[in-house]
C-alpha cells in the first residue's frame, strides 16, 4: 500500500480499514488455518496457470 500511496499515514489507514471492514483479520487466528488454505490455493493456481513460474518456485525452494 505504501508503494501505491507513497504516504505512510494513508497506507496505515487503508490497512486499518481493510482489517476493520472485512473479515480479513480472521486469517491470523486459530493457528493460521485460513492463511494456510489461502497459500495452498495460491500455490495450486500458480501450478495450473503459470507452470513455468511454479517450476521456478520449486527449484528455488529446493535450494533453501
Backbone torsions as a table, in degrees:
resi	resn	phi	psi	omega
1	UNK	NA	-32.8	179.5
2	UNK	-65.2	-36.5	178.0
3	UNK	-66.5	-30.4	-179.5
4	UNK	-79.3	-45.0	-174.0
5	UNK	-89.3	-25.7	-174.3
6	UNK	56.4	28.3	-179.6
7	UNK	-145.9	119.7	-176.3
8	UNK	-63.0	-41.6	-178.1
9	UNK	-66.1	-44.2	177.6
10	UNK	-62.1	-41.3	178.9
11	UNK	-61.5	-42.4	178.9
12	UNK	-60.3	-48.2	-177.0
13	UNK	-70.7	-30.6	173.4
14	UNK	-64.5	-44.7	179.0
15	UNK	-65.5	-41.6	177.6
16	UNK	-60.1	-44.7	178.3
17	UNK	-62.4	-38.2	178.1
18	UNK	-60.9	-42.6	-179.3
19	UNK	-74.9	-35.5	-176.8
20	UNK	-79.7	-31.4	-171.8
21	UNK	-104.0	3.5	177.0
22	UNK	-134.9	178.0	176.5
23	UNK	-94.5	19.3	-176.3
24	UNK	-57.4	-37.2	-176.9
25	UNK	-66.2	-19.3	-178.3
26	UNK	-68.5	-15.1	179.4
27	UNK	-71.6	-12.5	-177.7
28	UNK	-99.7	8.4	179.6
29	UNK	-110.6	168.3	177.0
30	UNK	54.5	61.2	175.4
31	UNK	58.3	29.1	175.8
32	UNK	58.9	32.7	-177.2
33	UNK	-58.6	-47.9	-179.4
34	UNK	-65.2	-38.5	179.4
35	UNK	-63.7	-41.4	177.6
36	UNK	-62.2	-38.7	177.4
37	UNK	-65.3	-43.9	178.6
38	UNK	-60.1	-42.8	178.8
39	UNK	-66.0	-38.1	177.5
40	UNK	-62.0	-47.2	179.8
41	UNK	-62.9	-43.4	178.8
42	UNK	-59.4	-45.0	178.9
43	UNK	-62.5	-42.6	178.3
44	UNK	-63.8	-42.9	179.9
45	UNK	-63.2	-41.1	177.1
46	UNK	-63.7	-43.0	-179.0
47	UNK	-64.6	-32.1	-179.5
48	UNK	-80.2	-48.6	-171.3
49	UNK	-95.8	-20.8	-179.8
50	UNK	-134.4	66.5	-173.9
51	UNK	-61.7	-33.7	178.6
52	UNK	-65.6	-41.1	177.1
53	UNK	-65.3	-40.1	177.9
54	UNK	-60.3	-43.9	177.7
55	UNK	-60.3	-43.0	178.3
56	UNK	-61.0	-44.6	178.7
57	UNK	-61.4	-42.0	-178.6
58	UNK	-64.8	-43.1	178.8
59	UNK	-64.6	-43.7	179.6
60	UNK	-63.9	-39.1	-180.0
61	UNK	-67.4	-35.3	178.8
62	UNK	-66.8	-27.2	-179.0
63	UNK	-76.8	-19.4	-176.8
64	UNK	-78.8	NA	NA
